[in-house]
Protein backbone atom coordinates (compact mmCIF):
# COMPACT_ATOMS: atom_id res chain seq x y z
CA UNK A 1 0.00 0.00 0.00
CA UNK A 2 0.93 3.67 -0.27
CA UNK A 3 1.25 5.87 2.79
CA UNK A 4 2.43 9.31 3.85
CA UNK A 5 5.40 8.48 6.10
CA UNK A 6 8.32 10.16 7.78
CA UNK A 7 11.62 9.05 9.28
CA UNK A 8 12.13 11.99 11.61
CA UNK A 9 9.88 14.60 13.17
CA UNK A 10 9.75 18.17 11.94
CA UNK A 11 7.81 20.41 9.58
CA UNK A 12 5.45 19.16 6.87
CA UNK A 13 8.42 18.72 4.55
CA UNK A 14 9.41 15.52 6.41
CA UNK A 15 6.58 13.63 4.69
CA UNK A 16 7.42 11.12 1.97
CA UNK A 17 4.86 9.21 -0.10
CA UNK A 18 6.09 5.63 -0.20
CA UNK A 19 5.13 2.02 -0.65
CA UNK A 20 4.97 0.19 2.69
CA UNK A 21 3.83 -3.34 3.65
CA UNK A 22 0.08 -3.93 3.89
CA UNK A 23 -1.19 -4.25 7.47
CA UNK A 24 -2.69 -7.53 8.63
CA UNK A 25 -5.89 -8.16 10.55
CA UNK A 26 -5.07 -9.23 14.09
CA UNK A 27 -7.31 -11.36 16.28
CA UNK A 28 -10.29 -9.20 17.23
CA UNK A 29 -9.40 -6.62 14.61
CA UNK A 30 -10.12 -5.49 11.07
CA UNK A 31 -8.29 -4.05 8.09
CA UNK A 32 -10.00 -0.99 6.64
CA UNK A 33 -9.57 0.35 3.11
CA UNK A 34 -9.31 4.08 3.81
CA UNK A 35 -11.51 6.48 1.86
CA UNK A 36 -11.10 9.63 3.96
CA UNK A 37 -8.66 10.79 6.65
CA UNK A 38 -9.71 13.62 8.97
CA UNK A 39 -6.47 15.32 10.01
CA UNK A 40 -6.40 16.04 13.75
CA UNK A 41 -4.53 18.73 15.62
CA UNK A 42 -2.70 15.95 17.44
CA UNK A 43 -1.48 14.61 14.09
CA UNK A 44 0.38 17.88 13.53
CA UNK A 45 1.84 17.87 17.04
CA UNK A 46 3.05 14.27 16.65
CA UNK A 47 4.61 15.04 13.29
CA UNK A 48 6.40 18.01 14.84
CA UNK A 49 7.87 16.17 17.80
CA UNK A 50 6.09 13.00 18.81
CA UNK A 51 7.48 9.52 19.41
CA UNK A 52 8.06 7.41 16.30
CA UNK A 53 6.49 4.05 17.10
CA UNK A 54 7.68 2.59 13.79
CA UNK A 55 10.23 3.36 11.07
CA UNK A 56 9.01 4.73 8.78
CA UNK A 57 6.24 6.22 10.89
CA UNK A 58 2.64 6.70 9.75
CA UNK A 59 0.90 9.38 11.76
CA UNK A 60 -2.84 9.87 12.26
CA UNK A 61 -5.69 9.30 14.72
CA UNK A 62 -8.83 8.88 12.61
CA UNK A 63 -10.03 7.62 9.22
CA UNK A 64 -13.13 6.24 7.55
CA UNK A 65 -13.51 3.59 4.89
CA UNK A 66 -14.69 0.07 4.16
CA UNK A 67 -13.92 -3.15 6.03
CA UNK A 68 -11.62 -5.17 3.80
CA UNK A 69 -10.54 -8.01 6.10
CA UNK A 70 -11.87 -9.52 9.33
CA UNK A 71 -9.59 -10.89 12.01
CA UNK A 72 -10.32 -14.02 14.00
CA UNK A 73 -13.23 -13.62 16.39
CA UNK A 74 -14.77 -10.52 14.82
CA UNK A 75 -18.54 -10.89 14.50
CA UNK A 76 -19.85 -7.34 15.02
CA UNK A 77 -18.61 -6.04 11.64
CA UNK A 78 -18.99 -7.34 8.08
CA UNK A 79 -16.82 -7.30 4.98
CA UNK A 80 -17.65 -4.27 2.86
CA UNK A 81 -19.22 -2.39 5.77
CA UNK A 82 -18.59 1.36 6.01
CA UNK A 83 -16.89 2.36 9.26
CA UNK A 84 -15.00 5.22 10.89
CA UNK A 85 -12.16 4.28 13.22
CA UNK A 86 -9.83 5.85 15.74
CA UNK A 87 -6.27 4.71 16.38
CA UNK A 88 -3.03 5.70 18.05
CA UNK A 89 -1.31 6.16 14.69
CA UNK A 90 -1.57 5.03 11.09
CA UNK A 91 -4.43 6.95 9.47
CA UNK A 92 -2.32 8.58 6.72
CA UNK A 93 -2.36 5.43 4.59
CA UNK A 94 -4.42 3.47 2.09
CA UNK A 95 -5.04 0.67 4.61
CA UNK A 96 -5.24 0.58 8.41
CA UNK A 97 -5.43 -2.26 10.93
CA UNK A 98 -7.40 -1.52 14.09
CA UNK A 99 -9.23 -3.43 16.84
CA UNK A 100 -12.88 -3.92 15.93
CA UNK A 101 -13.83 -2.10 19.13
CA UNK A 102 -12.18 1.04 17.71
CA UNK A 103 -14.40 1.05 14.61
CA UNK A 104 -17.88 2.57 14.46
CA UNK A 105 -20.49 1.63 11.87
CA UNK A 106 -21.43 4.39 9.44
CA UNK A 107 -25.22 4.54 8.89
CA UNK A 108 -26.64 4.27 5.39
CA UNK A 109 -26.95 7.70 3.85
CA UNK A 110 -24.08 9.28 5.78
CA UNK A 111 -21.34 10.41 3.43
CA UNK A 112 -18.04 8.69 4.26
CA UNK A 113 -16.14 11.99 4.24
CA UNK A 114 -18.52 13.47 6.79
CA UNK A 115 -18.30 10.30 8.89
CA UNK A 116 -14.53 10.72 8.96
CA UNK A 117 -14.96 13.94 10.95
CA UNK A 118 -17.15 12.72 13.81
CA UNK A 119 -15.66 10.56 16.62
CA UNK A 120 -12.73 12.64 17.87
CA UNK A 121 -14.12 16.07 16.98
CA UNK A 122 -17.66 15.64 18.28
CA UNK A 123 -16.70 13.19 21.03
CA UNK A 124 -14.13 15.65 22.40
CA UNK A 125 -16.59 18.55 22.21
CA UNK A 126 -19.28 16.49 23.95
CA UNK A 127 -16.94 15.57 26.81
CA UNK A 128 -15.72 19.17 27.15
CA UNK A 129 -19.28 20.46 27.41
CA UNK A 130 -21.11 17.81 29.39
CA UNK A 131 -19.04 15.09 31.05
CA UNK A 132 -16.32 17.42 32.34
CA UNK A 133 -17.80 20.88 31.69
CA UNK A 134 -21.18 20.06 33.32
CA UNK A 135 -23.06 22.38 30.97
CA UNK A 136 -26.77 22.81 31.69
CA UNK A 137 -29.49 24.61 29.75
CA UNK A 138 -29.55 28.33 30.41
CA UNK A 139 -25.78 28.74 30.81
CA UNK A 140 -23.35 30.70 28.65
CA UNK A 141 -20.40 29.23 26.74
CA UNK A 142 -17.24 30.54 25.08
CA UNK A 143 -15.62 28.30 22.46
CA UNK A 144 -12.01 29.15 21.69
CA UNK A 145 -10.86 28.44 18.10
CA UNK A 146 -14.45 28.09 16.97
CA UNK A 147 -13.62 27.42 13.31
CA UNK A 148 -11.73 24.20 14.10
CA UNK A 149 -13.24 20.74 14.16
CA UNK A 150 -13.79 20.60 17.92
CA UNK A 151 -14.86 24.25 17.95
CA UNK A 152 -17.57 23.83 15.31
CA UNK A 153 -18.82 20.70 17.07
CA UNK A 154 -18.89 22.44 20.46
CA UNK A 155 -20.84 25.42 19.12
CA UNK A 156 -23.52 23.15 17.66
CA UNK A 157 -23.75 20.88 20.69
CA UNK A 158 -23.90 23.77 23.17
CA UNK A 159 -26.67 25.51 21.26
CA UNK A 160 -28.66 22.29 20.86
CA UNK A 161 -28.37 21.68 24.62
CA UNK A 162 -29.98 25.01 25.47
CA UNK A 163 -27.04 27.32 26.09
CA UNK A 164 -28.52 30.81 26.10
CA UNK A 165 -25.48 32.53 24.63
CA UNK A 166 -22.68 30.88 22.66
CA UNK A 167 -19.60 33.00 22.01
CA UNK A 168 -16.65 31.91 19.88
CA UNK A 169 -13.24 33.19 18.83
CA UNK A 170 -11.58 32.95 15.43
CA UNK A 171 -8.75 34.67 13.59
CA UNK A 172 -10.80 36.68 11.05
CA UNK A 173 -14.15 38.40 10.88
CA UNK A 174 -14.98 36.28 7.81
CA UNK A 175 -14.55 33.03 9.75
CA UNK A 176 -16.61 34.42 12.61
CA UNK A 177 -19.40 35.32 10.18
CA UNK A 178 -19.43 31.72 8.98
CA UNK A 179 -19.90 30.41 12.51
CA UNK A 180 -23.27 32.11 12.90
CA UNK A 181 -24.87 29.43 10.74
CA UNK A 182 -23.88 26.81 13.33
CA UNK A 183 -25.28 28.46 16.45
CA UNK A 184 -22.77 31.13 17.48
CA UNK A 185 -24.43 34.23 18.92
CA UNK A 186 -21.40 36.52 19.21
CA UNK A 187 -17.97 36.28 17.63
CA UNK A 188 -14.67 37.68 18.91
CA UNK A 189 -11.66 38.21 16.65
CA UNK A 190 -8.75 36.96 18.76
CA UNK A 191 -6.26 39.00 16.72
CA UNK A 192 -7.91 42.25 17.76
CA UNK A 193 -8.52 40.95 21.30
CA UNK A 194 -5.16 39.26 21.67
CA UNK A 195 -4.41 39.78 25.36
CA UNK A 196 -6.20 37.92 28.17
CA UNK A 197 -7.49 41.23 29.51
CA UNK A 198 -8.87 42.35 26.15
CA UNK A 199 -10.66 39.05 25.61
CA UNK A 200 -12.15 39.05 29.09
CA UNK A 201 -13.33 42.63 28.70
CA UNK A 202 -15.07 41.83 25.41
CA UNK A 203 -16.71 38.70 26.83
CA UNK A 204 -18.05 40.68 29.79
CA UNK A 205 -19.35 43.35 27.44
CA UNK A 206 -21.26 40.69 25.52
CA UNK A 207 -22.64 39.06 28.68
CA UNK A 208 -23.82 42.16 30.55
CA UNK A 209 -20.70 42.24 32.69
CA UNK A 210 -21.03 38.67 33.99
CA UNK A 211 -18.64 36.51 31.96
CA UNK A 212 -19.34 32.95 30.80
CA UNK A 213 -20.16 29.81 32.76
CA UNK A 214 -18.00 27.51 30.63
CA UNK A 215 -15.08 27.85 28.22
CA UNK A 216 -13.95 25.13 25.80
CA UNK A 217 -10.25 25.81 25.19
CA UNK A 218 -8.24 23.75 22.71
CA UNK A 219 -5.42 26.29 22.40
CA UNK A 220 -3.79 26.64 25.82
CA UNK A 221 -0.97 29.06 26.62
CA UNK A 222 -1.92 32.72 26.63
CA UNK A 223 -5.32 31.78 25.24
CA UNK A 224 -6.03 29.76 28.39
CA UNK A 225 -5.21 32.84 30.44
CA UNK A 226 -7.85 34.68 28.40
CA UNK A 227 -10.33 31.87 29.01
CA UNK A 228 -9.86 32.27 32.76
CA UNK A 229 -10.25 36.04 32.46
CA UNK A 230 -13.54 35.54 30.62
CA UNK A 231 -15.11 33.32 33.30
CA UNK A 232 -18.02 34.27 35.47
CA UNK A 233 -17.78 33.60 39.21
CA UNK A 234 -17.51 29.83 39.75
CA UNK A 235 -17.08 29.31 36.01
CA UNK A 236 -15.38 26.26 34.47
CA UNK A 237 -12.80 25.71 31.77
CA UNK A 238 -12.50 22.49 29.77
CA UNK A 239 -8.89 22.54 28.60
CA UNK A 240 -8.38 20.13 25.73
CA UNK A 241 -5.20 20.96 23.88
CA UNK A 242 -2.09 22.93 23.15
CA UNK A 243 -2.85 24.04 19.61
CA UNK A 244 -1.08 27.33 20.29
CA UNK A 245 2.17 25.39 20.86
CA UNK A 246 3.50 27.99 23.31
CA UNK A 247 6.46 26.88 25.40
CA UNK A 248 5.70 29.19 28.33
CA UNK A 249 3.29 27.63 30.85
CA UNK A 250 0.09 29.64 31.27
CA UNK A 251 -0.56 31.59 34.46
CA UNK A 252 -3.65 29.89 35.88
CA UNK A 253 -3.64 31.21 39.45
CA UNK A 254 -6.23 33.97 38.71
CA UNK A 255 -8.90 31.27 38.53
CA UNK A 256 -8.72 31.09 42.34
CA UNK A 257 -10.10 34.60 42.60
CA UNK A 258 -13.27 33.39 40.89
CA UNK A 259 -13.48 30.07 42.71
CA UNK A 260 -13.42 28.60 39.24
CA UNK A 261 -12.16 25.25 38.01
CA UNK A 262 -10.18 23.78 35.13
CA UNK A 263 -10.76 20.25 33.87
CA UNK A 264 -8.19 18.66 31.59
CA UNK A 265 -9.93 16.66 28.86
CA UNK A 266 -8.36 13.86 26.79
CA UNK A 267 -10.89 11.77 24.89
CA UNK A 268 -8.31 9.10 24.03
CA UNK A 269 -7.74 8.23 27.68
CA UNK A 270 -11.46 8.18 28.39
CA UNK A 271 -12.09 5.87 25.41
CA UNK A 272 -9.49 3.46 26.72
CA UNK A 273 -10.58 3.50 30.36
CA UNK A 274 -14.35 4.03 30.07
CA UNK A 275 -15.42 2.58 26.69
CA UNK A 276 -18.81 1.62 28.12
CA UNK A 277 -19.57 5.34 28.33
CA UNK A 278 -17.71 6.76 25.34
CA UNK A 279 -18.73 4.21 22.73
CA UNK A 280 -22.50 4.81 22.98
CA UNK A 281 -21.81 8.53 23.22
CA UNK A 282 -19.91 8.51 19.92
CA UNK A 283 -22.46 6.21 18.28
CA UNK A 284 -25.19 8.67 19.23
CA UNK A 285 -23.20 11.56 17.78
CA UNK A 286 -22.71 9.67 14.51
CA UNK A 287 -26.47 9.06 14.39
CA UNK A 288 -27.18 12.76 14.99
CA UNK A 289 -24.87 13.71 12.12
CA UNK A 290 -26.53 11.09 9.89
CA UNK A 291 -29.94 12.56 10.78
CA UNK A 292 -28.80 16.07 9.85
CA UNK A 293 -29.10 17.38 13.40
CA UNK A 294 -25.36 18.10 13.54
CA UNK A 295 -23.09 19.10 10.66
CA UNK A 296 -19.53 18.12 9.78
CA UNK A 297 -17.98 21.05 7.95
CA UNK A 298 -15.38 20.11 5.34
CA UNK A 299 -13.10 22.92 4.27
CA UNK A 300 -10.81 21.20 1.79
CA UNK A 301 -9.59 17.80 0.62
CA UNK A 302 -6.09 16.81 -0.49
CA UNK A 303 -4.80 13.61 -2.11
CA UNK A 304 -2.97 11.38 0.35
CA UNK A 305 0.18 11.97 -1.68
CA UNK A 306 -0.06 15.67 -0.73
CA UNK A 307 -0.10 15.18 3.05
CA UNK A 308 2.64 17.81 3.41
CA UNK A 309 0.50 20.41 1.63
CA UNK A 310 -2.51 19.51 3.78
CA UNK A 311 -0.55 19.90 7.03
CA UNK A 312 0.92 23.18 5.78
CA UNK A 313 -2.57 24.47 4.98
CA UNK A 314 -3.85 23.62 8.47
CA UNK A 315 -0.85 25.29 10.09
CA UNK A 316 -1.59 28.47 8.10
CA UNK A 317 -4.83 28.73 10.16
CA UNK A 318 -6.92 29.30 7.05
CA UNK A 319 -9.16 26.26 7.41
CA UNK A 320 -12.82 26.50 8.40
CA UNK A 321 -13.75 23.03 9.57
CA UNK A 322 -12.12 19.76 8.59
CA UNK A 323 -9.23 19.16 6.20
CA UNK A 324 -9.26 15.66 4.71
CA UNK A 325 -6.80 13.38 2.95
CA UNK A 326 -8.25 11.12 0.27
CA UNK A 327 -6.22 8.08 -0.89
URTABEL-V544288 format. One record per backbone hydrogen bond with DSSP energy under -1.0 kcal/mol. CO is the residue of the C=O (numbers start at 0). NH is the residue of the N-H. If there is no record, write none. Layout:
BEGIN
co=CO nh=NH
co=CO nh=NH
END
This chain:
BEGIN
co=0 nh=19
co=1 nh=93
co=2 nh=17
co=4 nh=15
co=5 nh=56
co=10 nh=13
co=11 nh=14
co=15 nh=4
co=17 nh=2
co=25 nh=28
co=27 nh=99
co=28 nh=70
co=29 nh=97
co=30 nh=67
co=30 nh=68
co=31 nh=95
co=32 nh=65
co=35 nh=63
co=36 nh=324
co=39 nh=43
co=40 nh=44
co=41 nh=45
co=42 nh=46
co=43 nh=47
co=44 nh=48
co=45 nh=49
co=46 nh=9
co=56 nh=5
co=58 nh=91
co=60 nh=86
co=62 nh=84
co=63 nh=34
co=63 nh=35
co=64 nh=82
co=65 nh=32
co=66 nh=79
co=68 nh=30
co=70 nh=73
co=71 nh=27
co=77 nh=80
co=80 nh=66
co=81 nh=105
co=82 nh=64
co=83 nh=103
co=84 nh=62
co=90 nh=92
co=91 nh=3
co=93 nh=33
co=95 nh=31
co=97 nh=29
co=98 nh=101
co=99 nh=102
co=101 nh=85
co=103 nh=83
co=106 nh=109
co=110 nh=114
co=111 nh=115
co=113 nh=116
co=114 nh=117
co=117 nh=121
co=118 nh=122
co=119 nh=123
co=120 nh=124
co=121 nh=125
co=122 nh=126
co=123 nh=127
co=124 nh=128
co=125 nh=129
co=126 nh=131
co=128 nh=134
co=135 nh=138
co=138 nh=163
co=139 nh=213
co=140 nh=166
co=141 nh=215
co=142 nh=168
co=144 nh=147
co=146 nh=320
co=147 nh=151
co=148 nh=152
co=149 nh=153
co=150 nh=154
co=151 nh=155
co=152 nh=156
co=153 nh=157
co=154 nh=158
co=155 nh=159
co=156 nh=160
co=157 nh=162
co=158 nh=161
co=161 nh=137
co=164 nh=140
co=165 nh=184
co=165 nh=185
co=166 nh=142
co=167 nh=187
co=168 nh=145
co=169 nh=189
co=171 nh=175
co=172 nh=176
co=173 nh=177
co=174 nh=178
co=178 nh=181
co=178 nh=183
co=179 nh=182
co=185 nh=167
co=187 nh=169
co=194 nh=198
co=195 nh=199
co=196 nh=200
co=197 nh=201
co=198 nh=202
co=199 nh=203
co=200 nh=204
co=201 nh=205
co=203 nh=208
co=206 nh=209
co=211 nh=231
co=212 nh=235
co=213 nh=141
co=214 nh=237
co=215 nh=143
co=216 nh=239
co=217 nh=242
co=218 nh=243
co=219 nh=222
co=220 nh=224
co=221 nh=225
co=222 nh=226
co=223 nh=227
co=224 nh=228
co=225 nh=229
co=227 nh=230
co=229 nh=211
co=231 nh=234
co=234 nh=260
co=235 nh=214
co=236 nh=262
co=237 nh=216
co=238 nh=264
co=241 nh=244
co=251 nh=254
co=252 nh=255
co=254 nh=259
co=255 nh=258
co=257 nh=233
co=260 nh=236
co=262 nh=238
co=265 nh=269
co=266 nh=270
co=267 nh=271
co=268 nh=272
co=269 nh=273
co=273 nh=276
co=273 nh=277
co=274 nh=278
co=276 nh=280
co=277 nh=281
co=278 nh=282
co=279 nh=283
co=280 nh=284
co=281 nh=285
co=282 nh=286
co=283 nh=287
co=284 nh=288
co=285 nh=289
co=286 nh=290
co=287 nh=292
co=287 nh=293
co=288 nh=291
co=296 nh=321
co=299 nh=323
co=301 nh=325
co=302 nh=305
co=303 nh=306
co=305 nh=309
co=306 nh=310
co=307 nh=311
co=308 nh=312
co=309 nh=313
co=310 nh=314
co=311 nh=315
co=313 nh=316
co=321 nh=298
co=321 nh=299
co=322 nh=38
co=323 nh=301
co=324 nh=36
co=325 nh=303
END
